[in-house]
Amino acid sequence: MKVLVTGGLGFIGAHLVNALVKQNHEVTVIDNLYHNQNPETFPFIEKIKFIDGDIRNFELVNQACKNIDVIFHLAALSSIKDSTENPEYCISTNVNGTFNVLKSAFQNKVKKLIFSSSREVYGNAKSLPVKENTPLNPVNIYGTSKVCGESLCNIFAKNYGINLTIFRLSNVYGPNDPGKYRVIPSFIRKIKNNEDLVINGGEQVLDFVWIDDVIKVLLDSIEKYDNEIFNIGGGKGTSIKQLAELVLSVSKSNVSIKYSPPISQEVEKFIADISKIGIIPLELEEGLKKLIL
C-alpha cells in the first residue's frame, strides 16, 4: 500500500515509518526537520521517498498525495512550551497545515486519513478517566490547535466523504525521543549527566503510553477503526513526583529531586479511558526498564 506520513522523522513518525517499511508498504515522508534531524541517520531512509518540506506549503503537500492510499498526519508543533511562545507557528502548522493535508487528501481521492490528535483537547476534565465523548476544553494554544484540527477533520469527513480516524494520544514515551521538553526523556538526560531532577509542581497526573503500543494501533488503523475517535493511553495516572521517583529507582540513580512552581498552561490531571480501543498497554515501570536499562 502507498502511505504518506507527515512528520515522519519525528519521534512517533520515525517509529511508525520503520514499522511500515518492515510491512513492505511504499512510504513517502514529509518532514521540515524542525528538531534538526539528519535524515541520513535514519536506517530506513533509503527505503522511502523523503520530502524535505513543510505542510504549510499546499502545492508540496498536494503533489505528495498523488496516488497515495493512506495518510498518517502526524506533523505538528507538539510542544506546549513552544506553542505558547510561538502561537503563530503553532496555528499555521497545526491548523493551516492540517487543512492543506485534508484538502490534498480530498483532491487526490486518498482512501483514508489518520489524524494524530492529543489528550490536550480535553483540558482539565471534570471526571477521570476521560472518555472520548467528554467535552473538549483545552487550556493552552497547543490543545486549541488540535481541537481546530479535529474540527476540520470532522467537516471533511461529513461534507466530503473522507474516511477519517482520529487518535487522541496521551503522553507517548520510548526510544529516540528528541523532545526537548517532554518529561521522561528530560529526566533520563539529566540522570545521565548526573544532574538533579527539577520538576514543576509535581502533583500533576499524566497518563504515559509506550511507543510500541501506539504504533500497533496506528498500523491496525490502516484496515480498522473507520470514521471513529479513540483515546490511546496507558489508562493509568502517574504524578510527576511519582514518575521522578520511579525513574530514579529504575536507573538506580542518586541524584536529587528539586521542585519549582507548576506551569499554568499545563493540564493538572489526565487519565485516558481506553476501553473503546481495547488495548492492553505495557506497564510504565516495564517501559522505563526497556528505555533505561
PLY file of the C-alpha trace (Angstrom):
ply
format ascii 1.0
element vertex 293
property float x
property float y
property float z
element edge 292
property int vertex1
property int vertex2
end_header
0.00 0.00 0.00
1.17 3.55 -0.73
1.37 5.51 2.52
2.20 9.15 3.25
3.42 10.08 6.73
3.60 13.77 7.57
6.12 14.41 10.33
7.64 11.03 9.54
11.04 11.86 11.01
9.63 12.97 14.35
9.55 10.76 17.42
6.31 8.88 16.75
6.60 9.30 12.99
10.00 7.61 12.74
8.83 4.60 14.74
5.75 4.37 12.52
7.71 4.68 9.27
10.14 1.99 10.40
7.21 -0.35 11.10
5.52 0.47 7.78
8.72 -0.27 5.88
9.03 -3.63 7.66
5.49 -4.43 6.46
6.61 -3.64 2.89
4.42 -0.57 2.41
5.58 2.03 -0.11
6.22 5.03 2.15
6.55 8.75 1.44
7.54 11.12 4.26
7.13 14.89 4.52
9.11 16.50 7.33
10.51 20.01 7.81
13.23 18.78 10.20
12.03 21.09 12.98
14.16 19.19 15.51
17.25 19.47 13.30
17.17 15.77 12.42
19.68 14.43 9.95
17.72 12.22 7.51
20.81 10.13 6.80
20.83 8.86 10.39
17.51 7.04 9.98
18.08 3.38 8.98
15.02 3.31 6.72
15.78 6.49 4.79
16.96 4.72 1.63
13.79 2.61 1.56
11.37 5.56 1.48
10.71 8.69 -0.53
11.69 11.62 1.67
10.43 15.15 1.04
12.19 17.89 3.00
9.26 20.27 3.18
6.55 21.94 5.21
2.86 21.03 5.36
2.06 24.76 5.24
3.04 24.56 1.57
-0.16 23.36 -0.11
1.36 22.64 -3.52
4.05 20.47 -1.97
1.50 18.52 0.08
-0.89 18.17 -2.84
1.85 16.78 -5.05
2.96 14.35 -2.34
-0.60 13.00 -2.03
-0.84 11.85 -5.64
-1.51 8.08 -5.86
-1.44 7.76 -2.06
-3.79 5.23 -0.41
-3.43 6.19 3.27
-2.18 9.31 5.05
-0.89 9.36 8.62
-0.99 13.05 9.56
1.46 13.42 12.47
3.22 16.68 11.55
2.62 19.34 14.20
4.24 21.69 16.64
3.68 19.38 19.59
5.38 21.17 22.47
3.17 23.15 24.83
6.09 25.44 25.67
6.99 26.07 22.01
3.34 26.61 21.12
2.87 29.10 23.95
5.98 31.03 22.94
5.22 30.93 19.22
1.43 30.71 18.77
1.57 31.93 15.17
3.76 29.00 14.14
1.57 26.61 16.13
-1.65 27.74 14.41
-0.14 27.97 10.94
1.26 24.43 11.23
-1.35 22.60 13.28
-4.42 24.26 11.75
-3.49 25.62 8.32
-1.16 22.69 7.69
-3.90 20.23 8.64
-6.28 21.97 6.22
-3.69 21.54 3.45
-3.39 17.83 4.19
-7.17 17.36 4.25
-7.74 19.34 1.06
-4.98 17.39 -0.68
-6.41 14.09 0.53
-9.82 15.02 -0.90
-8.48 16.26 -4.22
-6.36 13.14 -4.69
-9.09 10.72 -3.57
-6.98 9.27 -0.74
-8.75 6.24 0.72
-8.13 7.03 4.39
-6.58 9.66 6.65
-5.45 9.00 10.23
-5.08 12.17 12.31
-2.86 12.31 15.39
-4.60 14.46 17.99
-3.81 14.86 21.68
-5.19 14.41 25.17
-4.66 18.18 25.44
-8.01 18.70 23.67
-9.81 17.75 26.89
-8.06 20.24 29.17
-8.90 19.67 32.83
-11.78 17.22 32.52
-14.30 17.13 35.37
-14.02 13.37 35.89
-11.41 10.66 35.35
-10.77 8.53 33.40
-11.65 10.66 30.38
-13.94 9.15 27.75
-13.98 10.15 24.08
-17.36 11.86 24.47
-16.03 14.23 27.16
-16.48 17.91 26.16
-13.35 19.46 24.67
-11.99 22.34 26.75
-8.27 22.96 26.09
-6.23 25.14 28.44
-3.35 26.03 26.09
-2.71 27.05 22.49
-1.46 23.59 21.52
-4.64 21.89 22.72
-6.69 24.56 20.99
-4.87 23.95 17.71
-5.65 20.24 17.97
-9.34 20.95 18.59
-9.31 23.08 15.44
-7.58 20.26 13.56
-10.19 17.76 14.73
-12.99 20.12 13.69
-11.52 20.39 10.21
-11.24 16.59 10.06
-14.87 16.18 11.07
-16.03 18.69 8.45
-14.06 16.97 5.69
-15.42 13.58 6.79
-19.00 14.86 6.90
-19.06 17.12 3.84
-16.50 15.49 1.55
-16.76 11.83 2.48
-13.17 11.30 3.62
-12.66 8.10 5.64
-11.03 9.63 8.68
-9.87 8.29 12.05
-8.76 10.47 14.97
-6.48 9.22 17.75
-6.11 11.33 20.89
-2.71 10.37 22.22
-1.67 10.54 25.86
1.98 11.12 26.81
3.87 8.79 24.48
7.37 7.70 25.54
10.06 5.43 24.14
13.49 5.30 22.48
14.91 8.06 20.27
12.66 10.84 21.52
14.22 14.22 20.63
11.56 16.14 22.57
13.37 18.89 24.40
10.60 19.49 26.93
8.96 16.05 27.31
9.32 14.87 30.85
10.63 11.29 30.54
13.48 12.00 28.07
14.28 15.13 30.06
14.61 13.13 33.28
16.77 10.50 31.59
19.10 13.11 30.08
19.57 14.73 33.47
20.32 11.42 35.17
22.91 10.55 32.52
24.53 13.94 33.17
24.31 13.38 36.94
22.06 16.43 37.30
19.22 16.86 39.80
15.67 16.38 38.52
13.80 19.68 38.60
10.04 19.30 38.37
7.36 21.95 38.00
4.86 21.34 40.78
4.92 17.56 40.96
1.28 16.81 41.71
0.17 16.90 38.06
-1.12 13.50 36.95
-0.31 12.23 33.46
-1.08 9.08 31.50
2.00 7.53 29.85
1.85 5.08 26.96
4.71 3.04 25.47
5.54 3.87 21.84
5.11 0.27 20.59
1.52 0.21 21.88
0.79 3.36 19.89
2.45 2.06 16.73
0.46 -1.18 16.83
-2.82 0.76 16.92
-1.68 3.06 14.11
-0.73 0.09 11.93
-4.04 -1.62 12.67
-5.89 1.56 11.68
-4.97 1.05 8.03
-7.67 -1.64 7.90
-9.71 -0.85 11.05
-11.30 1.96 13.09
-13.02 3.76 10.20
-14.57 7.18 10.93
-14.04 6.95 14.68
-12.33 8.82 17.51
-10.22 6.93 20.05
-8.07 7.62 23.09
-4.69 5.89 23.11
-3.07 5.86 26.53
-1.85 3.71 29.35
-5.15 4.00 31.18
-3.42 4.81 34.49
-2.39 8.05 36.16
1.08 8.83 37.46
2.03 12.07 39.18
5.20 13.81 38.05
6.60 13.27 41.55
5.85 9.54 41.32
7.40 9.43 37.84
10.60 11.07 39.06
10.87 8.60 41.93
10.22 5.67 39.59
12.84 6.83 37.06
15.38 7.21 39.86
14.53 3.75 41.20
14.80 2.03 37.80
18.04 3.81 36.93
19.47 3.33 40.44
20.48 6.98 40.42
21.28 9.04 43.50
20.52 12.49 42.07
18.02 14.61 43.99
14.54 15.83 43.10
14.03 19.58 43.30
10.78 21.46 42.90
9.76 24.66 41.13
6.30 26.24 40.65
3.88 24.49 38.27
3.36 25.82 34.74
-0.05 27.46 34.38
-0.69 26.22 30.82
-0.38 22.55 31.79
-3.29 20.18 32.40
-3.49 19.28 36.09
-4.78 15.70 35.82
-5.42 13.32 32.95
-6.11 9.60 32.68
-7.43 8.17 29.42
-10.37 5.81 29.30
-9.04 3.25 26.79
-11.95 0.82 26.95
-13.13 1.82 23.46
-9.82 0.99 21.75
-9.39 -2.06 23.98
-5.61 -2.25 24.16
-3.59 -3.84 26.98
-0.75 -1.33 27.39
2.70 -2.00 28.78
3.08 -1.02 32.43
5.03 2.20 32.93
7.74 0.59 35.09
8.35 -2.08 32.44
8.56 0.56 29.73
11.05 2.57 31.75
13.18 -0.53 32.23
13.22 -1.08 28.46
14.18 2.55 27.96
16.80 2.94 30.68
18.42 -0.45 31.30
0 1
1 2
2 3
3 4
4 5
5 6
6 7
7 8
8 9
9 10
10 11
11 12
12 13
13 14
14 15
15 16
16 17
17 18
18 19
19 20
20 21
21 22
22 23
23 24
24 25
25 26
26 27
27 28
28 29
29 30
30 31
31 32
32 33
33 34
34 35
35 36
36 37
37 38
38 39
39 40
40 41
41 42
42 43
43 44
44 45
45 46
46 47
47 48
48 49
49 50
50 51
51 52
52 53
53 54
54 55
55 56
56 57
57 58
58 59
59 60
60 61
61 62
62 63
63 64
64 65
65 66
66 67
67 68
68 69
69 70
70 71
71 72
72 73
73 74
74 75
75 76
76 77
77 78
78 79
79 80
80 81
81 82
82 83
83 84
84 85
85 86
86 87
87 88
88 89
89 90
90 91
91 92
92 93
93 94
94 95
95 96
96 97
97 98
98 99
99 100
100 101
101 102
102 103
103 104
104 105
105 106
106 107
107 108
108 109
109 110
110 111
111 112
112 113
113 114
114 115
115 116
116 117
117 118
118 119
119 120
120 121
121 122
122 123
123 124
124 125
125 126
126 127
127 128
128 129
129 130
130 131
131 132
132 133
133 134
134 135
135 136
136 137
137 138
138 139
139 140
140 141
141 142
142 143
143 144
144 145
145 146
146 147
147 148
148 149
149 150
150 151
151 152
152 153
153 154
154 155
155 156
156 157
157 158
158 159
159 160
160 161
161 162
162 163
163 164
164 165
165 166
166 167
167 168
168 169
169 170
170 171
171 172
172 173
173 174
174 175
175 176
176 177
177 178
178 179
179 180
180 181
181 182
182 183
183 184
184 185
185 186
186 187
187 188
188 189
189 190
190 191
191 192
192 193
193 194
194 195
195 196
196 197
197 198
198 199
199 200
200 201
201 202
202 203
203 204
204 205
205 206
206 207
207 208
208 209
209 210
210 211
211 212
212 213
213 214
214 215
215 216
216 217
217 218
218 219
219 220
220 221
221 222
222 223
223 224
224 225
225 226
226 227
227 228
228 229
229 230
230 231
231 232
232 233
233 234
234 235
235 236
236 237
237 238
238 239
239 240
240 241
241 242
242 243
243 244
244 245
245 246
246 247
247 248
248 249
249 250
250 251
251 252
252 253
253 254
254 255
255 256
256 257
257 258
258 259
259 260
260 261
261 262
262 263
263 264
264 265
265 266
266 267
267 268
268 269
269 270
270 271
271 272
272 273
273 274
274 275
275 276
276 277
277 278
278 279
279 280
280 281
281 282
282 283
283 284
284 285
285 286
286 287
287 288
288 289
289 290
290 291
291 292
